[in-house]
Every structure is written in structure tokens, then in C-alpha cells.
Amino acid sequence: MRAEYDFRGGVRGKHYRAMQAGYTITIHEADGTTVVKDVIPKEGAVILEPDVRAYFPDSESVNRTLRCLIPLLPKKLKTKAKKA
């Protein structure tokens, strides 16, 4: 970041909820054309809050921790298969 950037009035996480829902990027090319890309989080994507993210630098650390917690959870009730 450049020294002249001033973030004193910034709000952390201001667009967080909107980003979870997906967003659109518009790219204006030098030749005058425009490219529009819709970005939607992948199915199953998990978004960590900033305070939690400080403890988990990567996916492996999150998965390792969750695997340790799984035995502490109550067992899932088996559901009956739905009839067609």
C-alpha cells in the first residue's frame, strides 16, 4: 500500500454479506469491449469471520481442527431413505 492511502474512515467487513451472495465484475478492455463475470462462491464454500481466520492460516489447519471436534459431536440420527 502507498503511504498516501488513508483508511481511517474505513469499515472492516462492510461488504462481507454481499460478497457471500456473489458479485459481478465488469472489465473494460483497452479496445473498448466489456467483459462481465459473475462470481459466486463454490458450493460448500465456508467463509470464516476475520477473528476466526486469524487462528487458521490455511484449509489444512481448519480441517485438522474440525476432525478433532467431530468425535465430540452427537451421532447423527440415521434417516430413512425416501421412496421414489
C-alpha positions in Angstrom: 0.0 0.0 0.0 1.1 3.5 -0.7 1.7 5.9 2.2 -0.9 8.4 0.8 -3.7 5.8 1.2 -5.9 6.8 4.2 -8.1 4.1 5.7 -9.0 5.9 8.9 -12.7 6.2 7.8 -12.8 2.6 6.6 -15.3 0.0 7.9 -14.0 -3.6 8.3 -16.3 -6.2 6.7 -18.6 -3.6 5.1 -19.3 -5.7 2.0 -18.9 -9.1 3.6 -22.5 -10.4 3.5 -22.9 -9.1 -0.1 -19.8 -10.9 -1.2 -21.1 -14.2 0.2 -24.1 -13.9 -2.0 -21.9 -13.4 -5.1 -20.9 -10.4 -7.1 -20.3 -9.2 -10.7 -17.0 -8.0 -12.1 -17.1 -5.7 -15.1 -13.8 -5.4 -17.0 -13.4 -2.6 -19.5 -10.8 -3.6 -22.1 -8.5 -1.2 -23.8 -10.1 -2.0 -27.2 -13.5 -0.7 -25.9 -15.0 -4.1 -25.2 -16.5 -5.0 -21.9 -16.3 -8.4 -20.2 -18.8 -9.2 -17.4 -18.0 -12.0 -15.0 -20.4 -13.3 -12.3 -18.6 -14.7 -9.3 -20.5 -17.0 -7.0 -18.8 -18.8 -4.1 -18.4 -22.5 -4.9 -20.9 -25.0 -3.4 -19.8 -25.9 0.0 -17.5 -22.9 0.4 -17.2 -21.8 4.0 -16.4 -18.2 4.8 -14.5 -17.6 8.0 -15.1 -14.4 10.1 -11.9 -12.3 10.4 -11.5 -13.1 14.1 -11.6 -16.8 13.4 -9.4 -16.5 10.3 -6.5 -15.2 12.5 -6.2 -18.7 14.0 -6.5 -20.7 10.8 -4.0 -19.6 8.1 -5.0 -22.3 5.6 -7.5 -25.0 4.8 -5.5 -27.8 6.3 -5.5 -26.1 9.8 -9.3 -25.7 9.6 -9.8 -29.4 8.6 -7.4 -30.7 11.2 -9.2 -28.8 13.9 -12.7 -29.9 12.8 -11.6 -33.5 12.6 -10.6 -33.3 16.3 -14.1 -31.9 17.1 -16.1 -34.5 15.2 -15.8 -37.2 17.9 -17.3 -34.7 20.4 -20.5 -34.2 18.4 -23.6 -36.3 19.0 -24.0 -39.0 16.5 -26.3 -38.2 13.5 -29.6 -40.0 13.5 -30.0 -42.3 10.5 -32.7 -41.1 8.2 -34.9 -43.5 6.2 -34.3 -43.5 2.5 -37.0 -41.6 0.7 -39.3 -43.6 -1.5 -39.4 -42.7 -5.2 
